[in-house]
Amino acid sequence: MNPSLLHALQDCPPQLAQALRPYLTADTFNASFSAEEIAALQQASGLSATDLAVALLPIAASYAITPLSQFHVGAIAHGVSGRWYLGANMEFALAPLQQTVHAEQSAITHAWMSNETSLTGVMVNYTPCGHCRQFMNELNCAQQLTIYLPDCAPQSLHHYLPNAFGPKDLGITDTLFDPQSQPFASHPDPLVRAAIEAASQSYAPYTRAYSGIALEINAEHWVTGRYAENAAFNPSLPPLQSALIILQLQGYPVSAITRAVLVEIADASISQQSASEATLAALGVHPLETVTLTLE
Ligand SMILES: [Zn+2]
């Protein structure tokens, strides 16, 4: 178990810590809990679902990477399947602050990359910033999404973001978490195919610049990341950040990356290439392979 996860476990209530330890020490732990596991943790700890989620926030926050702020934020996205997905903020030294990942984006992307079809709520240990409120307004559940905070009554997203501007104002009806399947051609390289699959499922209704990334780990397997666009543009989450979230939550250091492939649309109106190269270079990862394809 990584030291920060162990440290967070030691700060849990004793009965919960005892029940959690087998999950957190399992090689298969992927920073999420199924509905059955949540029920078992509730039974062992005597906590309500909401109190359990509050108690798990330090576990989520233990995944934070904060070389700039040392401010750890943890979030838990509640999938409609009943599974809870942990997430934490990520900062990148030597890269622009715009490359930062917020904890809510991490937990939500974790659920999206795990093929959840919607969310019911998001729990976070600090009140969501404006950037995250706008990011969450892109979700297909934005009208019904509940925001949970420790020591606060649950409130709707639109309590925190009244008079919201979002995808519906731009005529977009299929929004983030609704199924996406762009018709990319295939490719002989398996890692490129993985990036194509991510690009195919990316969400880019405003630019149609669908993109995805695959990061090869230890020359053995890979994680992928999909681009998640936003009606207000700036809260859009690049595909590299999406993949780095999954890399971190699966417990791999950036140094485990042995290849990185970005797939983009040829002649698209925007490109992820230069920003992704710069962020990867700041992390010591060279080079980024970029494959541009047309839709079939
Ligand atoms: Zn935020």
Residues whose N, C-alpha, C, O or C-beta is under 5 A from the ligand:
A	BS01	ZN	H102 C129 H131 C132
